[in-house]
């Protein structure tokens, strides 16, 4: 009887958020040590970039609201008033 063992190493999946944070850290360290930018300036712009980036992740599911179409008929009955509450993720 033959035993088949897998000798290939398993690949790990690294989240894109970890990649972005790692690249941001490398850029910050290069700015501080190579270009002699003040640590406070790097921290300020890093915080700003973090807030903007987290805002994009927070509102990530808001791109495709399929149920928010304007109905041109004035007497048309709306089928579900809670259509907006079906989406997942996002900030609210």
N, C-alpha and C positions, 0 to 999 in steps of 0.2 A: 504494500500500500504506500502510495506516495503522498507526502505532506507538502502542500503548496503554501508557502509563507510569503507574505508580501514584504519585500525588503526595501521598498521605496519609502522615503520619509513622507509623513503627512504634511500637507501644506496648511498653514493657518491663514485664515481670512482676517485682515486688519481693516477695521472700520474706516471709512473716509474721514470721519471726524478726527480720528487719531492721526491720520496722515496730515490733515490741515494744521492741527495743533503742533505736530512735530516740525513741519516746514516753517510755521510761524516762529517757533522757538529758535530754529537755526537762523532764520532771517534776523531775529532780535539779537542773537549772540554775535552775528557778523556785524550788525550795525554798531553794537557797543564796542567790540574789541578791534575791528578792522577800521571802521570809519569814525571812531571816537565820538559817537553820538551819546548824549547824556542819558543815563538810565531812566530818569524821570520822563524824558521825551519819548523814549521807546515804550515805557509803561503806559503813557497816556495814549499813544497811537495804538498800542496793543489792546488796551481796554476798549477803545473805540471800534477797532476791527472785530473784537470779540462780541461786542454788543450788536453790531451790524450783522455779523455771521449768525449769531443765535437768533436774531429776528427772522432771518431767511429760513432757518430750520423750524422756527416756531410757526411760521405761516406757510409751511411747505404744502399742506393739503388744501389750501385755498384756491389753487389754480383752476380747478375744474368743477365749479358749481353748476351741474347740469340742470338742476331744477329751478333755476332763477331766470326764467324766460318771461318776457313781458307778453301778456295775452292781449291782442288788439281788440277783442270783443269786450265792450264795456259791461255786458250783463253775464259774462261767463263766470261760472262758479269755480272757486279755487278748490282743488281736490284735497290738498293737505296743507294746512297752515304751518305745520311743523316740519316742513321739507328741509329747512336749514339745519335742524338738529340731527339729521342722519349722518353728517360727515364725521369722520374720525380724525383725531390728531388736532394739531393747531393749538392756538392759545385760548380759545373760548368755545 
